[in-house]
């Protein structure tokens, strides 16, 4: 993780850890997740840069819930991995929020059902639905957050 402007951001090494943990848990899933080295070159790096983007020195996504929503959305829609993008997006989203928030409210049902359902909806969404999906993700992120680091 790297800290910049009061936020902790995931790095490639963090995704390697997430992917390796999902690989180790593969018996729970029907499809394997390939190692991070097989990712599509530059896509994951581009996603990580986008959520940190600034426009004339101002964060393009200033709130943690907006950054988390875009991270989740882009990991699914930009498809940086050969397989497992939705699973990786769910875990990366939770790690990102947990690292940047004092407290979160979510349980195993939220992770296994709600977030994976949102990931499936996101994957099936059309480009014209992007604003609606991002809005839904921001709302969901706000529900999970109790206190923010300030």
Secondary structure, DSSP 8 states (H G I E B T S, - for coil): -EEETTEEE--HHHHHHHHHHHHHTGGGSSS----GGGS-TTHHHHHHHHTT-EETTEESS-SHHHHHHHHHHHHHHTT-SSS-HHHHHHHHHHHHHHHHEEEE---HHIIIIIIHHHHHHHHH--GGGHHHHHHHHHHHHHHHEEEE--
